[in-house]
Amino acid sequence: MKFNGVFVAMVTPYSDDGSSISSPRIREYVEFLLARGVHGLFALGTTGEWPLLSIEERLQATENLVSVVGKRVPLIVHCGANSTQTAVRLARHARDAEASAISLIAPSFYRLTDDALVGHFAVVAEAVPELPVFLYNIPSHTGNDITPAIAARVAARCSNVVGMKYSGDDFLRFRCYRKLLGSDFALFCGNDSFALPWLVEGADGLVSGNASAYPEVLVGLHESFRKASLRGAKRAQEVLDEIIEDRDAGSELSVFKNILACRGVSVGDVRPPLPRIGQNGLSVCLRQVEHLVDRGVLPAQ
C-alpha cells in the first residue's frame, strides 16, 4: 500500500457532554471528510486528544473507524503510549481490527536515551510485523526527539517501519530524514505552516490538523502542487496561513470542533483540561467559515 497525499489528523467525536465517544458522529464525520476528497485518515493522534482517552475508548474508536472507513482510504491509527506494553496492546488490536497502518509517538515525561527510544519503537513494530508502522515526531510535546539517526536505526531493524509524520519546524531536519531514510520511506509533513515548502522538498504528503475542519483547503493545495500549478498551491498555502493566523493556538482543537459545527457536522467539544473557545470565539469561527465560502474556498452549505 502506498501512503501519500492529504491525510486528515482527525478530531475525536464525543457525545454532547463529552463523557463518551459517539459512534454515529464518527460515521457522520468520516463521510464528511471522504466526500471532500481526502486521501487518508490519521486517527487518535494529537488532534484526536489521545492523552485524554482511556485505553478502552481508543480500542472502541479504532473498531468504529475501521468499520466505517473500510478500504475506501488508508486509515492510520495512532497507537503511541508512554508504556511500551500499552503501545503493543494498542498496535495488536489495530492490526486485528484491520487498520491500514499504525503510528507511534515518542513516549513523554521521562527523558529517554537513543537506545531506549529505538528499543521502544522496535518492540512495538516487531509485535505487528505484518502491519505498516509510522513514527510520529513532535518533540515540542513529548520532549523526546526522534532524530534522523534514531529513525534510521529503527527502520533498519524493522522492515515494517515505512514512514514518519514530522511535526517539527526544522527545514534542514526534513532534508536529513530524506537523505538517511531514502526515497521509499514515506515522509509526511505534520506542520501546516510548512505544507507547500515540504511538498516541494519531497514530502510524500501531509498529515494536517487543519484538514480536520477545512479538508478542501489542504486537498486543493496538494492537487495544485501535483498538477504543477505552483501559483494555485501558493494561493492555497496563503489561505492556510490566514486560517492559522486568525485563531488562538491555545484553543486550537476546540476551534476545529466548532468550525465543524458551523459546517453542519456535530462532533462535540474538547475534554478538560483543554480550553474551549468562548462566545466571541464561536462568532469568529462562524465569520471565518462565511468568509471562506464568500471567497469560493469552501462550498456553500
MIKEKOL-226860 format. One record per residue (C-alpha): x negated, y negated, z negated; residue number from 1; residue in three letters. Coordinates in pm, whole numbers, plus 32768, in hexadecimal, padded with zeros to 4 digits. Last residue first. Example, Ala and Ser with C-alpha at 12.3 -4.5 7.8 and 13.67 -1.06 7.14 Angstrom:
2
> east, north, up, nr, rest
> 7AA9, 806A, 7D36, 2, SER;
> 7B32, 81C2, 7CF4, 1, ALA;
This chain:
301
> east, north, up, nr, rest
> 8949, 7645, 7ED9, 301, GLN;
> 8890, 7576, 7FDA, 300, ALA;
> 8751, 761C, 8051, 299, PRO;
> 8608, 75B0, 7FB5, 298, LEU;
> 84F1, 74EB, 805B, 297, VAL;
> 85EA, 7428, 812F, 296, GLY;
> 858D, 72DB, 8093, 295, ARG;
> 86EC, 72B6, 7FFC, 294, ASP;
> 86D4, 7416, 7F6E, 293, VAL;
> 8585, 73C2, 7ED0, 292, LEU;
> 8617, 7288, 7E31, 291, HIS;
> 8749, 7344, 7DB1, 290, GLU;
> 866B, 744D, 7D0F, 289, VAL;
> 8591, 7341, 7C6F, 288, GLN;
> 86C1, 727F, 7BF7, 287, ARG;
> 874E, 73B6, 7B50, 286, LEU;
> 8605, 7406, 7AA6, 285, CYS;
> 85DD, 729E, 7A2F, 284, VAL;
> 873C, 72A4, 799A, 283, SER;
> 86E7, 73E6, 78E2, 282, LEU;
> 85AC, 7344, 785C, 281, GLY;
> 8676, 7221, 77D6, 280, ASN;
> 875E, 7318, 772A, 279, GLN;
> 863C, 73C8, 7682, 278, GLY;
> 853F, 74C0, 770B, 277, ILE;
> 8504, 75F4, 763D, 276, ARG;
> 83C2, 7632, 7582, 275, PRO;
> 8335, 7794, 7567, 274, LEU;
> 8344, 7809, 73FC, 273, PRO;
> 8448, 7880, 743E, 272, PRO;
> 84DA, 7930, 756F, 271, ARG;
> 8506, 7889, 76BF, 270, VAL;
> 8655, 783A, 7761, 269, ASP;
> 8764, 7910, 7800, 268, GLY;
> 873D, 79A6, 795C, 267, VAL;
> 886A, 7914, 7A11, 266, SER;
> 8834, 78D6, 7B86, 265, VAL;
> 8903, 77B9, 7C19, 264, GLY;
> 87E9, 76D7, 7C8F, 263, ARG;
> 8805, 75F6, 7B5E, 262, CYS;
> 87ED, 7732, 7A8B, 261, ALA;
> 86AF, 7790, 7B49, 260, LEU;
> 8621, 7638, 7AFB, 259, ILE;
> 8679, 767C, 798F, 258, ASN;
> 85AF, 77BC, 798C, 257, LYS;
> 8482, 771D, 7A32, 256, PHE;
> 8492, 75F2, 7947, 255, VAL;
> 84A1, 76D6, 7817, 254, SER;
> 8363, 777D, 7896, 253, LEU;
> 82B3, 762E, 78C4, 252, GLU;
> 8307, 759E, 776E, 251, SER;
> 81A6, 7535, 7712, 250, GLY;
> 8150, 74E1, 787A, 249, ALA;
> 8247, 73C0, 787A, 248, ASP;
> 82C2, 739D, 79DD, 247, ARG;
> 8299, 72B1, 7B02, 246, ASP;
> 8130, 7302, 7B51, 245, GLU;
> 8173, 7472, 7B99, 244, ILE;
> 8291, 7423, 7C86, 243, ILE;
> 81C3, 7313, 7D2E, 242, GLU;
> 80A0, 7405, 7D60, 241, ASP;
> 818C, 7502, 7DFD, 240, LEU;
> 8210, 73FC, 7EEC, 239, VAL;
> 80A9, 73A2, 7F49, 238, GLU;
> 8057, 7513, 7F78, 237, GLN;
> 8181, 7531, 8065, 236, ALA;
> 810A, 7404, 812D, 235, ARG;
> 7FAE, 749B, 813E, 234, LYS;
> 803B, 75E4, 81BF, 233, ALA;
> 8101, 752E, 82CE, 232, GLY;
> 7FCD, 7470, 8341, 231, ARG;
> 7EF8, 75A9, 8334, 230, LEU;
> 7FE1, 765C, 8420, 229, SER;
> 7F0A, 7790, 845D, 228, ALA;
> 803C, 7875, 8464, 227, LYS;
> 7FC9, 791C, 8321, 226, ARG;
> 7F98, 77C7, 8280, 225, PHE;
> 80F5, 7757, 82DC, 224, SER;
> 8183, 789F, 825D, 223, GLU;
> 80C7, 7881, 8115, 222, HIS;
> 813B, 771D, 80D3, 221, LEU;
> 82A1, 776D, 8134, 220, GLY;
> 82A5, 789F, 8050, 219, VAL;
> 821E, 77C9, 7F36, 218, LEU;
> 8321, 76B5, 7F61, 217, VAL;
> 8440, 77A5, 7FA3, 216, GLU;
> 8400, 7865, 7E60, 215, PRO;
> 8454, 7734, 7D8A, 214, TYR;
> 84C0, 77BC, 7C37, 213, ALA;
> 83E4, 78EF, 7C08, 212, SER;
> 830C, 786C, 7D26, 211, ALA;
> 8288, 776A, 7C30, 210, ASN;
> 81EC, 7886, 7B69, 209, GLY;
> 812A, 78F6, 7C9A, 208, SER;
> 8061, 7A2C, 7CE8, 207, VAL;
> 7FCB, 79C0, 7E33, 206, LEU;
> 7F31, 7A88, 7F4C, 205, GLY;
> 7E08, 7B34, 7FE5, 204, ASP;
> 7D24, 7A15, 7F85, 203, ALA;
> 7C20, 79C7, 8091, 202, GLY;
> 7B99, 786B, 804C, 201, GLU;
> 7CAF, 77CE, 811C, 200, VAL;
> 7DA9, 7886, 8040, 199, LEU;
> 7CE1, 77FF, 7F1A, 198, TRP;
> 7D02, 7697, 7F8B, 197, PRO;
> 7E78, 76C7, 7FD1, 196, LEU;
> 7EDE, 7751, 7E7F, 195, ALA;
> 7DEA, 768B, 7DA7, 194, PHE;
> 7EE7, 75C6, 7CD7, 193, SER;
> 7FB9, 7703, 7CD2, 192, ASP;
> 7EC1, 77BA, 7BF3, 191, ASN;
> 7EEC, 7933, 7C0A, 190, GLY;
> 7E2F, 795E, 7D51, 189, CYS;
> 7E2B, 7ACB, 7DB3, 188, PHE;
> 7CFB, 7B96, 7E19, 187, LEU;
> 7D3C, 7CEC, 7EAF, 186, ALA;
> 7BF3, 7DAE, 7EC3, 185, PHE;
> 7BBF, 7E27, 8028, 184, ASP;
> 7AE4, 7CFB, 8082, 183, SER;
> 79DB, 7D3E, 7F7F, 182, GLY;
> 79CA, 7D3E, 7E04, 181, LEU;
> 7884, 7C81, 7DD3, 180, LEU;
> 78AC, 7B78, 7EE1, 179, LYS;
> 7A21, 7B4D, 7EAD, 178, ARG;
> 7A01, 7B27, 7D35, 177, TYR;
> 78E3, 7A30, 7D67, 176, CYS;
> 79B3, 7958, 7E4C, 175, ARG;
> 7AC4, 7941, 7D45, 174, PHE;
> 79C2, 78E5, 7C40, 173, ARG;
> 794B, 77C9, 7D1E, 172, LEU;
> 7AA7, 7730, 7D1A, 171, PHE;
> 7AC9, 7746, 7BA1, 170, ASP;
> 7C2F, 76F5, 7B3E, 169, ASP;
> 7CA3, 7832, 7A91, 168, GLY;
> 7DD4, 7905, 7ADD, 167, SER;
> 7D26, 7A20, 7B94, 166, TYR;
> 7E0D, 7B41, 7BED, 165, LYS;
> 7D34, 7C68, 7C43, 164, MET;
> 7D27, 7D90, 7D2D, 163, GLY;
> 7CF9, 7F02, 7D77, 162, VAL;
> 7CA7, 7FAC, 7C30, 161, VAL;
> 7D0B, 8109, 7CA7, 160, ASN;
> 7BA0, 8164, 7CF4, 159, SER;
> 7B44, 8148, 7B84, 158, CYS;
> 79D0, 8139, 7B2C, 157, ARG;
> 7963, 804E, 7C42, 156, ALA;
> 7A9A, 7F78, 7C0F, 155, ALA;
> 7A54, 7F5C, 7A99, 154, VAL;
> 78E8, 7EFB, 7AD0, 153, ARG;
> 7944, 7DFF, 7BDE, 152, ALA;
> 7A4A, 7D5C, 7AFF, 151, ALA;
> 794F, 7D3E, 79E3, 150, ILE;
> 7847, 7CA3, 7AC9, 149, ALA;
> 7945, 7BB2, 7B60, 148, PRO;
> 799D, 7B40, 7A01, 147, THR;
> 7ADD, 7BAB, 7956, 146, ILE;
> 7ADB, 7A9C, 784C, 145, ASP;
> 7B55, 7ADD, 76EC, 144, ASN;
> 7BEF, 79AE, 763E, 143, GLY;
> 7D44, 7A36, 769E, 142, THR;
> 7E02, 78FE, 7704, 141, HIS;
> 7CF8, 7825, 77AD, 140, SER;
> 7C55, 7967, 7826, 139, PRO;
> 7D71, 79BB, 7916, 138, ILE;
> 7CED, 7AEA, 79CF, 137, ASN;
> 7DDD, 7BFA, 7A3B, 136, TYR;
> 7D48, 7D41, 7AB4, 135, LEU;
> 7E20, 7DF6, 7BAE, 134, PHE;
> 7E55, 7F70, 7BA8, 133, VAL;
> 7ED5, 8052, 7CBD, 132, PRO;
> 7F6E, 8196, 7C34, 131, LEU;
> 7EEA, 82F6, 7C78, 130, GLU;
> 7DDE, 82E6, 7B6B, 129, PRO;
> 7ED7, 8287, 7A59, 128, VAL;
> 7E19, 82CF, 7912, 127, ALA;
> 7CD3, 8276, 79C4, 126, GLU;
> 7D51, 8113, 79F2, 125, ALA;
> 7D9D, 80F0, 7880, 124, VAL;
> 7C4E, 817B, 780D, 123, VAL;
> 7B95, 80AE, 7913, 122, ALA;
> 7C34, 7F65, 78AB, 121, PHE;
> 7BDE, 7F92, 773D, 120, HIS;
> 7A80, 8017, 777E, 119, GLY;
> 7A27, 7EF6, 7863, 118, VAL;
> 7AA4, 7E02, 775C, 117, LEU;
> 79DF, 7EAC, 7647, 116, ALA;
> 78A4, 7EB8, 771B, 115, ASP;
> 78BE, 7D46, 776B, 114, ASP;
> 78DD, 7CF9, 75FA, 113, THR;
> 7A2A, 7C98, 7562, 112, LEU;
> 7A95, 7B63, 74A4, 111, ARG;
> 7BC3, 7BCC, 73D8, 110, TYR;
> 7CFD, 7AF9, 7410, 109, PHE;
> 7D52, 7B75, 7570, 108, SER;
> 7D48, 7CB6, 763D, 107, PRO;
> 7CF8, 7C79, 77AC, 106, ALA;
> 7E2A, 7C89, 788D, 105, ILE;
> 7E7F, 7DCA, 7941, 104, LEU;
> 7F57, 7DE3, 7A77, 103, SER;
> 8023, 7F08, 7AF3, 102, ILE;
> 807B, 7F8E, 7C4A, 101, ALA;
> 81A1, 7FF8, 7D24, 100, SER;
> 8282, 804E, 7BFD, 99, ALA;
> 82FC, 81B3, 7C0B, 98, GLU;
> 839E, 81D3, 7AB0, 97, ALA;
> 829A, 82E0, 7A63, 96, ASP;
> 8180, 81F4, 7AC4, 95, ARG;
> 8215, 80D7, 79F9, 94, ALA;
> 8235, 81C4, 78CF, 93, HIS;
> 80CC, 8231, 78F2, 92, ARG;
> 805B, 80C6, 78FA, 91, ALA;
> 812A, 8063, 77CB, 90, LEU;
> 809E, 8181, 76FB, 89, ARG;
> 7F3B, 813A, 776D, 88, VAL;
> 7F66, 7FC8, 7716, 87, ALA;
> 7FE1, 8029, 75BC, 86, THR;
> 7EB0, 8105, 757E, 85, GLN;
> 7DC3, 7FF6, 75F8, 84, THR;
> 7E59, 7F07, 74F9, 83, SER;
> 7E5F, 7D95, 754F, 82, ASN;
> 7F54, 7DE1, 7665, 81, ALA;
> 7F66, 7DD0, 77E0, 80, GLY;
> 8072, 7E92, 7898, 79, CYS;
> 80D7, 7D8E, 799B, 78, HIS;
> 81B8, 7E32, 7A9A, 77, VAL;
> 8161, 7DFE, 7C0A, 76, ILE;
> 8290, 7E38, 7CEA, 75, LEU;
> 8251, 7E5E, 7E5E, 74, PRO;
> 837A, 7DFC, 7F38, 73, VAL;
> 84B2, 7EB7, 7FAB, 72, ARG;
> 8446, 7FFE, 7F0B, 71, LYS;
> 8546, 7FF9, 7DF4, 70, GLY;
> 856E, 7E97, 7D70, 69, VAL;
> 869E, 7ED5, 7C94, 68, VAL;
> 863D, 8024, 7BFA, 67, SER;
> 84D1, 7FBF, 7BDB, 66, VAL;
> 8538, 7E82, 7B26, 65, LEU;
> 8622, 7F32, 7A35, 64, ASN;
> 851E, 803A, 79DD, 63, GLU;
> 8414, 7F33, 79A2, 62, THR;
> 8503, 7E5F, 78D3, 61, ALA;
> 8552, 7F85, 77EF, 60, GLN;
> 83E2, 7FDA, 77B6, 59, LEU;
> 838E, 7E6E, 7770, 58, ARG;
> 84B6, 7E56, 7684, 57, GLU;
> 8443, 7F8E, 75C8, 56, GLU;
> 82E5, 7EFC, 75A1, 55, ILE;
> 837F, 7DC2, 750A, 54, SER;
> 8375, 7C82, 75D3, 53, LEU;
> 82E8, 7B35, 755B, 52, LEU;
> 8185, 7B79, 75D5, 51, PRO;
> 8215, 7BCD, 772E, 50, TRP;
> 82B6, 7A79, 7765, 49, GLU;
> 8304, 7AC0, 78D6, 48, GLY;
> 823B, 7993, 7949, 47, THR;
> 810F, 7A32, 789B, 46, THR;
> 8152, 7B88, 792F, 45, GLY;
> 8288, 7C62, 7920, 44, LEU;
> 82B2, 7C83, 7A99, 43, ALA;
> 81E7, 7C37, 7BD1, 42, PHE;
> 82CD, 7C52, 7CFE, 41, LEU;
> 827D, 7C75, 7E6F, 40, GLY;
> 8290, 7BDA, 7FCA, 39, HIS;
> 8386, 7AC3, 7F7F, 38, VAL;
> 8484, 7A83, 8092, 37, GLY;
> 858C, 79AE, 7FEF, 36, ARG;
> 8690, 7AC5, 7FD9, 35, ALA;
> 8591, 7B8A, 7F0F, 34, LEU;
> 8586, 7A7F, 7E02, 33, LEU;
> 86FE, 7A58, 7DD4, 32, PHE;
> 872C, 7BD2, 7DDF, 31, GLU;
> 862D, 7BFB, 7CC9, 30, VAL;
> 86DC, 7AF1, 7BF6, 29, TYR;
> 8835, 7B8C, 7C17, 28, GLU;
> 87B0, 7CE6, 7BC1, 27, ARG;
> 86EC, 7C6B, 7A94, 26, ILE;
> 8822, 7BAC, 7A27, 25, ARG;
> 88EF, 7CED, 7A24, 24, PRO;
> 87DE, 7D9A, 7956, 23, SER;
> 87D1, 7C88, 784F, 22, SER;
> 86AB, 7C9C, 775F, 21, ILE;
> 871A, 7C71, 75F7, 20, SER;
> 8734, 7B74, 74DE, 19, SER;
> 8710, 7A3F, 75B7, 18, GLY;
> 8862, 79B5, 754D, 17, ASP;
> 88DC, 799D, 76B6, 16, ASP;
> 8856, 7AF5, 7710, 15, SER;
> 86F7, 7AF7, 7797, 14, TYR;
> 8655, 7AF1, 78F0, 13, PRO;
> 84D8, 7B15, 78F1, 12, THR;
> 842C, 7A17, 79CF, 11, VAL;
> 837C, 7AA4, 7AFE, 10, MET;
> 821D, 7A5E, 7B7C, 9, ALA;
> 8293, 7A73, 7CE4, 8, VAL;
> 81A8, 7B17, 7DDC, 7, PHE;
> 8169, 7A53, 7F1C, 6, VAL;
> 8096, 7B06, 8020, 5, GLY;
> 7FBB, 7C39, 7FFA, 4, ASN;
> 7FAF, 7D94, 7F61, 3, PHE;
> 7F7F, 7EA9, 805E, 2, LYS;
> 8000, 8000, 8000, 1, MET;
